[in-house]
Amino acid sequence: MSSKFGTAINCLDGRIQLPINQWLKTNYNVDNVDTITEHGVVKLFTNNNECSKIHSKVLHSINESNSQIILVSAHHDCEGNQVSKDEQIRQIKNAISKIKSWELPVPIIGIWINEQFQVEIIE
């Protein structure tokens, strides 16, 4: 039986890795999570060079792991992106729009990790 994969694009902060992976596994029935990390990753979606690097990694996850979903996130107390929650949510929405423009064959979702390291879904 083959494993079902998802892809998480998130900050490299170790405090958020487990909550994101557990949430994705529970809510989207994936067995494994390919993780693409950078400090304050959502702010990088305004930089074409950084977007190109992330795009390449996402394509690899879809093509090699057969990833079934893409998740993009930001979190409270981010050293790499020291802006308000509202600004991070705007950045998540921008990242989702950018990823959707890549016309990938999978759903794209956004989440924010709060002070208790709980997931808040971005609509």
C-alpha positions as a Markdown table, in Angstrom:
| # | Residue | x | y | z |
|---|---|---|---|---|
| 1 | Met | 0.0 | 0.0 | 0.0 |
| 2 | Ser | 1.5 | 3.4 | -1.0 |
| 3 | Ser | 1.5 | 6.4 | 1.4 |
| 4 | Lys | -0.6 | 9.4 | 0.8 |
| 5 | Phe | 1.4 | 12.7 | 0.9 |
| 6 | Gly | 0.7 | 16.3 | 1.5 |
| 7 | Thr | 3.0 | 19.3 | 1.2 |
| 8 | Ala | 3.4 | 22.0 | 3.9 |
| 9 | Ile | 5.1 | 25.4 | 3.1 |
| 10 | Asn | 5.9 | 26.9 | 6.4 |
| 11 | Cys | 8.4 | 28.7 | 8.6 |
| 12 | Leu | 11.4 | 26.6 | 9.7 |
| 13 | Asp | 10.6 | 27.3 | 13.3 |
| 14 | Gly | 10.6 | 23.9 | 15.0 |
| 15 | Arg | 7.7 | 24.8 | 17.3 |
| 16 | Ile | 5.2 | 24.7 | 14.5 |
| 17 | Gln | 6.3 | 21.6 | 12.6 |
| 18 | Leu | 4.5 | 19.0 | 14.8 |
| 19 | Pro | 1.2 | 20.9 | 15.0 |
| 20 | Ile | 1.1 | 21.4 | 11.3 |
| 21 | Asn | 2.0 | 17.8 | 10.4 |
| 22 | Gln | -0.5 | 16.4 | 12.9 |
| 23 | Trp | -3.3 | 18.7 | 11.7 |
| 24 | Leu | -2.7 | 17.9 | 8.1 |
| 25 | Lys | -2.6 | 14.2 | 8.8 |
| 26 | Thr | -5.8 | 14.3 | 10.8 |
| 27 | Asn | -7.8 | 16.6 | 8.6 |
| 28 | Tyr | -6.6 | 15.5 | 5.2 |
| 29 | Asn | -5.9 | 11.9 | 5.8 |
| 30 | Val | -2.3 | 12.0 | 4.6 |
| 31 | Asp | 0.4 | 9.6 | 5.9 |
| 32 | Asn | 3.4 | 11.9 | 5.3 |
| 33 | Val | 4.1 | 15.5 | 4.9 |
| 34 | Asp | 6.8 | 17.0 | 2.5 |
| 35 | Thr | 7.9 | 20.2 | 4.2 |
| 36 | Ile | 9.3 | 23.3 | 2.5 |
| 37 | Thr | 10.7 | 25.7 | 5.0 |
| 38 | Glu | 12.1 | 29.2 | 5.1 |
| 39 | His | 12.2 | 31.9 | 7.8 |
| 40 | Gly | 8.9 | 33.8 | 7.5 |
| 41 | Val | 8.1 | 32.0 | 4.3 |
| 42 | Val | 4.8 | 33.8 | 3.5 |
| 43 | Lys | 6.6 | 37.1 | 3.0 |
| 44 | Leu | 8.8 | 35.5 | 0.3 |
| 45 | Phe | 5.9 | 35.2 | -2.1 |
| 46 | Thr | 6.4 | 38.8 | -3.2 |
| 47 | Asn | 9.9 | 37.9 | -4.4 |
| 48 | Asn | 9.9 | 36.2 | -7.9 |
| 49 | Asn | 13.3 | 34.5 | -7.3 |
| 50 | Glu | 12.1 | 33.0 | -4.0 |
| 51 | Cys | 8.7 | 32.1 | -5.5 |
| 52 | Ser | 10.5 | 30.2 | -8.3 |
| 53 | Lys | 12.5 | 28.2 | -5.7 |
| 54 | Ile | 9.4 | 27.3 | -3.8 |
| 55 | His | 7.5 | 26.5 | -7.0 |
| 56 | Ser | 10.2 | 24.0 | -8.0 |
| 57 | Lys | 10.1 | 22.3 | -4.6 |
| 58 | Val | 6.3 | 22.1 | -4.7 |
| 59 | Leu | 6.4 | 20.6 | -8.2 |
| 60 | His | 8.9 | 18.0 | -6.9 |
| 61 | Ser | 6.6 | 17.1 | -4.1 |
| 62 | Ile | 3.6 | 16.7 | -6.4 |
| 63 | Asn | 5.5 | 14.8 | -9.1 |
| 64 | Glu | 7.7 | 12.6 | -6.9 |
| 65 | Ser | 5.6 | 12.1 | -3.8 |
| 66 | Asn | 2.2 | 12.5 | -5.5 |
| 67 | Ser | 1.3 | 15.1 | -2.9 |
| 68 | Gln | -2.5 | 15.5 | -2.7 |
| 69 | Ile | -2.7 | 18.9 | -1.0 |
| 70 | Ile | -0.6 | 22.1 | -0.5 |
| 71 | Leu | -0.8 | 23.9 | 2.8 |
| 72 | Val | 0.8 | 27.3 | 3.4 |
| 73 | Ser | 1.1 | 28.8 | 6.9 |
| 74 | Ala | 2.4 | 31.5 | 9.1 |
| 75 | His | 2.6 | 31.7 | 12.9 |
| 76 | His | 2.5 | 33.8 | 16.1 |
| 77 | Asp | 5.9 | 35.0 | 17.3 |
| 78 | Cys | 7.7 | 34.5 | 14.0 |
| 79 | Glu | 11.3 | 35.8 | 14.2 |
| 80 | Gly | 11.6 | 35.8 | 10.4 |
| 81 | Asn | 8.4 | 37.8 | 9.8 |
| 82 | Gln | 7.8 | 40.2 | 12.7 |
| 83 | Val | 4.5 | 41.6 | 11.5 |
| 84 | Ser | 1.0 | 41.5 | 13.0 |
| 85 | Lys | -1.3 | 38.6 | 12.7 |
| 86 | Asp | -3.5 | 40.5 | 10.3 |
| 87 | Glu | -0.5 | 41.2 | 8.0 |
| 88 | Gln | 0.5 | 37.6 | 8.2 |
| 89 | Ile | -3.0 | 36.5 | 7.2 |
| 90 | Arg | -2.8 | 38.9 | 4.2 |
| 91 | Gln | 0.5 | 37.3 | 3.3 |
| 92 | Ile | -1.0 | 33.8 | 3.5 |
| 93 | Lys | -3.8 | 34.9 | 1.2 |
| 94 | Asn | -1.3 | 36.4 | -1.2 |
| 95 | Ala | 0.7 | 33.1 | -1.1 |
| 96 | Ile | -2.4 | 31.1 | -1.8 |
| 97 | Ser | -3.2 | 33.3 | -4.8 |
| 98 | Lys | 0.3 | 32.9 | -6.1 |
| 99 | Ile | 0.3 | 29.1 | -5.7 |
| 100 | Lys | -3.1 | 28.9 | -7.4 |
| 101 | Ser | -1.7 | 30.8 | -10.4 |
| 102 | Trp | 0.7 | 27.8 | -10.8 |
| 103 | Glu | -2.4 | 25.8 | -11.8 |
| 104 | Leu | -1.5 | 22.7 | -9.7 |
| 105 | Pro | -3.9 | 19.7 | -9.7 |
| 106 | Val | -4.4 | 19.8 | -5.9 |
| 107 | Pro | -6.2 | 21.9 | -3.4 |
| 108 | Ile | -4.4 | 24.8 | -1.6 |
| 109 | Ile | -5.2 | 25.8 | 1.9 |
| 110 | Gly | -3.9 | 28.3 | 4.4 |
| 111 | Ile | -3.5 | 28.2 | 8.1 |
| 112 | Trp | -2.2 | 30.4 | 10.9 |
| 113 | Ile | -0.7 | 28.9 | 14.1 |
| 114 | Asn | -1.7 | 30.9 | 17.2 |
| 115 | Glu | -0.1 | 31.5 | 20.6 |
| 116 | Gln | -1.2 | 28.0 | 21.8 |
| 117 | Phe | 0.2 | 26.4 | 18.7 |
| 118 | Gln | -3.3 | 25.6 | 17.5 |
| 119 | Val | -4.4 | 25.8 | 13.8 |
| 120 | Glu | -6.6 | 28.6 | 12.6 |
| 121 | Ile | -7.9 | 28.0 | 9.1 |
| 122 | Ile | -7.6 | 31.0 | 6.8 |
| 123 | Glu | -10.7 | 31.4 | 4.6 |
